[in-house]
Amino acid sequence: MKFISFELAGSPSWGAITDLDEVVDLGKTMGGSLKTIIAAGQLNEARALANSTPPTIKLAEVKLLSPIPDPRMIACIGVNYANRNAEYKDGSEAPKFPSLFMRVPQSFTTHMQPLWRPPESDQLDYEGEIVVVIGKGGRRIAEADAYDHIAGLTIMNEGTLRDWVRHAKFNVTQGKNFCNSGAIGPWMVSADEFGAEQYENMHITTKVNGELRQDDTTASMMFPIRYIIHYCSKFFELQPGDIIATGTPNGAGARFDPPKYLIPGDSIEIEVEGIGKLINGVIDEPV
């Protein structure tokens, strides 16, 4: 089931989307937020209520928010697709462990809202990614149990300022956290829609102005989703609503010669099998 967080007439709520693009306002009946419902273990209850309650709102009438508007943690895995490691052309061997960096919520906008190109850089780049929303927390989670800890999946455009990720020797934080440089959405598809086969061979594409730039599956991941959850839980105490982005395939704009960075007026469409499409435009940051 597709779960959303949204605003209607300026008031925040959350709910589920029907096959006819109508919204069941579950915030009105269950209270709380999608994150608190996940934390309370009530997602199955929410699904049952959505299936038995007539929708009252058209999807087009609401303003979509990020599925988890206030995540405690946004962890991002870097260079996780085997083809992407080769894309660097630095002769390095495949990594033994995942690369990891953190992002703040303010660095993301939502579905159908524009990414901001800041005045400090003209090297805004796209990165299409599959995102895990943690449903059941824990530490030292076994790989065999990892899928049981997923509440659902969503999509991320992990927008990056390429020159700013090279400002420091040991981190990429600066280039990954400009305001509204990325996007998350449009909804979270609950984990009951997926099985191991889907997690391990899920198709993802990124198009810019209709041109296919990224095209791969999770079968190319050096560190699959189950391992990422297992690995992160060794040092993090994962909690419900935490977000983990799982890496981007090759084909980012920086890897073209010359690079194809985003400019105002561009449209980016990231599509993930079983989830849907995340669509964003680009504008210069309002100053």
N, C-alpha and C positions, 0 to 999 in steps of 0.2 A: 504494500500500500504506500502511496505517496503522502508523506506528512509535510506540512508547511508551517512556517511562522510568517505572520503577516500583520499589516496594519489596515484597518478599515475606519475611515473617517477620523484618522489620527489616533485610534486606539489599538494597541497591540493585542494579538490573540494568536491562536494556533489551531490547526485542524487537519483535515484530510481531503484529498481531491478525488472526485468520482471520475468514472470513465468519460463522462460528458463535460469535463472541465467545470464542475461545480464544487463548491466548498462546503463541507460540514464543519461548522464552528465548534470545535471541541473545547476550546477555552471557555466558552459560555456555559458548557454543561459540566466539565471536569475541573475547571479552574487551572491555575498554575501555568506552566509553559511546557513546550515539548521537552526541554531538558529535565525539568522536575518530574515529568511523567516517566521519562526513561529511567531516571534515578530511583523512582518509586517502584519500578518493575511493572508499570501499568500499561505498557505499549500494547499488549494483547487485549486488554480491556478497552483501550482507545480504538483499536481496530474493530472490535466487535460493535462498539457503540457507533462508529462511523458507518458500518454496514447496515445498521438498523435505524439510522436517523436520516430523515429527508434533508438534503442540502438546502440551504437558504440563501446562498450567495454565489454569484458567478465569479469564476476565477479572475476574469478581466476587471472586476470591480475592486480587487484588493491590491495593495502594494506588497509585493513579496519582500520579506527580509531573508537574511541568511537562515538556513534551517535551524541552526543553534546560534541565536544572535549574541549570546554572552558566554562563549566557551571559556572554561578555565584555562585551557591549554590548546595551542595550535602547533603541533610538531610536524615538520616537513622532512621527508627523506629525499636526499639528493642523488643524482646520477645512479638511478636504480635499474634502468633498462640496459641490457647488455650492449645493444646497438649505440646507446647514448655514451657509454664509456669509451667505445671505439671512436665515437664522433670527436672526442677531444684530441685525437691524433698525437698524443704525448708519449705513446709507447708504454704506458703504464699497464700493469697486470690488473686483472679483475680484483676489486677490493674484497677483503676478508670479512669486513663488517660494514653496515650501512653508514653513510654520511647523514648528519642530522643537524637541523637548525630550527629556530623558533620564529614564529610570526605573531604579531599582535592583532586583535580583532579590527582595529581601526585601519589596518592596511588593506582591508577588503571591502568591496561594495557587493551588490547583489545582482541577480538576474535582470537583464534589460536596462541596467544602469551603467553609465560610462566609467571606464577606467580613466584615471587622471595621469597625464604625462606632466611631471613636475618641471618647473623652470630650471632646476639644477641639472637636468640631463635630457638628451634626445635619444637615449638608448633603452626605451621601454620595450620589453620583450614579453611574449606570451609563453605559457607552459601549461598544457592541458594535463590534468591529473585526476585520478580516482581518489576519493576521500572516504576514510573509515570514520564513522561516529561510534565511539565506545558506548556499549549498553550496560555491561557489567564490569565493574572495576576489579582491580587485583594487582598483585605483584608476582613476579616469577611465574607467569602463565606459561604452561606447557604449549608447545606448538600444536599438539593434538587437540587442545582445548580452545585454541585461539578464536576460532570462528564462533564459538558460543558467547564470546564477549563483544560481539558486534551488534549494535542496535540497527544500523543501516548504513547505506552508502549515499554519497552525494558527489558533486563535481566541483573542481577548483580550477580557475585560471590563476596560476601561481605567478602573477606578473612580477617582473624583475627588472631592475635598472642595472644593466650589465656593467657599466663603468664603476658604479658604486659598490658592486660586490667585490671589486678588486682594490678597494681603498685600504684594506687591512690585510695583514699577513695570514691570520689564522681564523678569520670568520667572514661570513657574507651578510651579516645582520643588516648592515646599512642599506644595501641594495634590495633587500627583501621586505622592507617595512615602510616604504613611502605610503602616505595616506591614499587609499582608494586605488592602489596600483594593481590589485588583484580582485578576484571575485569568487564567491562561493554560492552554489545553488543549483537549480532553482528550488529543489525540495530534497528530502531524504526518503529514499525507498527502503522500506523496512527489510530486515535481514531474512524474514521468512520467504522473500521472493528469490533468494539466492541459495545455491548449494556450493559445495567444494568445486565442482566442475566449472561453475560460472566464475567464482573468485579467481580461479587459476587459469582461465583462458577468456578474459573479458576484453572486448574490442573497444579501443578508444581512438578517436580522430580529432584533429583540430584543423579548422579552415579559417583563413583570413581573406576576407572579401571574396569568398567562394572558392579560393584556391586551397587545395589540400596540402597541408604542411606537415602534419603528424599523423601517423597511421601505424598502429601496433596493437599488441594484445598483452595482457598480464602474464602470458606464458613466457615473455621475454624478460620478466623481472629477474634480476640477480638475487634479490631478496623478496620472496613472495609475501603476500599479505599476512599469512599465518606467522611467518618468521618475524616480520616487522613488529607485530603485537607482542610476540614472545620476547624479542630483544628489548623493546622499549620498556616492557614491564619489569625488566631487571633493575633499572635505575629509577624510573618513574613509578609512583603508585597511580596506576591508571584509574580514572574515575568516570562515571557516566557523563556523557556529553563532551568528553575530550575528543579532539579532532586530530587525526593523523593523515596527512597527505602522503601518497605512496610513491611519488616520483613521476617524471615526465618522459615520454619517448623522445627519440631523436627528431630533429626537424625544427627546433626553436630558431627564431629569426637570426640569432647571433651566429649560427653555424652556416649561413649562406655566404657566398662571396660575390658581391659585397653583401654585408648583413642586411636583413629585412626587418628593421625595427618598426614598431607601431607608430603611426602618426594620426593626428586628429582626423576623424571621418572614417577610420578603419572599422570593420566589424569582425569580431572573432566569435566563432561558433565551435564549441567543444561538445562532442557527442560521445556518450558512453553507453554501450549495450546494456539494456536492462534498467537504465536510469533516465536518460533523456538528453536534453540539450541545455547548455549554459551559453547564453548569448550576451555579448557586451559590445558597446561601441568604445570610442576613445575621444577624449577632449583634452585640451590643455587645462591644467589645474586652475580653477578659479582663484584669483589672488586679489 
